[in-house]
C-alpha cells in the first residue's frame, strides 16, 4: 500500500464511518496521528499490518469503533 492508496482508503471507505480526518483514520487503525500522516506523505513505509487492517475495515465497516 502506498501513501496515495491510504488517502484513497480514508476518503472512499472511511467516509461513511465519519473518518474523513486523518485523526479519525489514525484512531480507527490504533496508531498515532503523526504516524498516520507520515504514511500518507510517504515519509515512512506503511507496515503490512496497517495495510491489512485497512483492507479488512474496507470490507467490514461495521467493525469500526471509535
N, C-alpha and C positions, 0 to 999 in steps of 0.2 A: 504494500500500500504506500502510495506517495502522499506528500502533503496536500496536493491538489485533490486527490481522491478522498482524503479526510475531510476537506472542506465540502466536497460534494455530498459525502455521507451526512455531515452535520446539517446541511441545508435541505437535502432531499428526505432523508429518513427521520431525522430528529425533529423536523419542523412540526410534525403532528404531535410530538410529545412536549413541545414548548422548549426545545433545546437549541433554539436558533443562536443563542450566545455561546461563545467559547467557554464561558464559566459553566453553563448548564451541561454542555457536552463533556467537559472535563469531569464534572461531578458524576455524570452517568457512567463514565468509564472508571471512576475511582482514582483519578490522577490529579495532580496539581494543575491549576490553570496555566501557569507559566510553562510547564512541561508540554501541555496540550498545544499552546501557542508555538512552541519550538518545533513540534511535529508538523503543524500546518505550514510553517515557514520553511520547512526543510532543513532546519538547523540541527536537528537530531533525527536519527533513523527511527522509524516507527517500529516498535517491537512487535513480534508476531502475535503476542497475547493481546495487544491493543487492536491489531488488525482483525483477529478472530472475534474479539468482543464486539467490534463494530458490525461485522457481518452477522453475528448472532442477533444483536439488537435490531438490526435492519429487518431481520426475518421474524423477530418476536418482540415487537414494540411494547406489548403488554407487560414485558418483564422490566421495563424502565421504572425505577423507583427513585425519586429524588427526595 
